[in-house]
Amino acid sequence: SALMDESSDAVIQFQLEEHISKAFKELPDKISDSFILSRVNGLSYQEIADKKGISVKVVEYHVAQALKLFREKLKEFL
């Protein structure tokens, strides 16, 4: 039974990764760039704004839009 649990967990993990990848590809470049700089690279919104030459409000919007899309596309896993 433990082997079955591990197997089904692996399938779910694979499906989740596929859904994340597909959702990420739907993001416009500007939004995905801000999201990566924030969530992957750990930059603050101010650092991202300075780096990209945009306002902090735009960075906040980009990250919020990315999170919204991920929530919509991944709701079956949440």
C-alpha positions in Angstrom: 0.0 0.0 0.0 2.9 2.4 0.7 4.2 1.7 -2.8 0.8 2.7 -4.2 0.8 5.9 -2.2 4.3 6.8 -3.5 3.3 6.0 -7.0 0.1 8.1 -6.9 2.1 10.9 -5.2 4.6 10.8 -8.0 1.8 11.1 -10.6 0.2 14.0 -8.8 3.6 15.7 -8.5 4.2 15.2 -12.3 0.7 16.6 -13.1 1.3 19.6 -10.8 4.6 20.4 -12.5 3.0 20.1 -15.9 0.2 22.5 -14.9 2.7 25.0 -13.4 4.8 24.9 -16.6 1.7 25.4 -18.8 0.4 28.3 -16.6 3.9 29.9 -16.6 4.1 29.9 -20.4 0.8 31.8 -20.5 2.2 34.7 -18.6 3.4 37.7 -20.6 7.1 38.2 -20.4 6.9 41.4 -18.3 4.8 39.6 -15.7 6.9 36.4 -15.7 10.1 38.5 -15.3 8.8 40.4 -12.3 7.5 37.1 -10.8 10.8 35.3 -11.2 12.8 38.3 -9.8 10.5 38.4 -6.8 9.7 34.8 -6.0 12.7 32.9 -7.3 15.5 35.5 -7.0 14.2 37.1 -3.8 14.4 40.7 -4.9 12.1 43.3 -3.3 9.5 45.0 -5.3 11.6 48.2 -5.1 14.7 46.4 -6.3 12.7 45.0 -9.3 11.2 48.4 -10.1 14.7 50.0 -10.1 16.2 47.2 -12.2 13.4 47.3 -14.8 12.8 51.0 -14.7 9.1 50.7 -13.7 7.1 51.7 -10.6 6.7 49.6 -7.6 2.9 49.6 -8.3 3.5 48.0 -11.7 5.7 45.3 -10.1 3.0 44.6 -7.5 0.4 44.3 -10.3 2.7 41.9 -12.3 3.2 39.6 -9.3 -0.5 39.8 -8.4 -1.5 38.9 -12.0 0.9 35.9 -12.0 -0.4 34.6 -8.7 -4.0 35.0 -9.9 -3.3 33.0 -13.0 -1.5 30.3 -11.0 -4.5 30.1 -8.6 -6.9 29.7 -11.5 -4.9 27.1 -13.4 -3.9 25.1 -10.3 -7.2 25.2 -8.3 -7.6 21.4 -8.6 -4.3 21.0 -6.7 -5.1 23.6 -4.0 
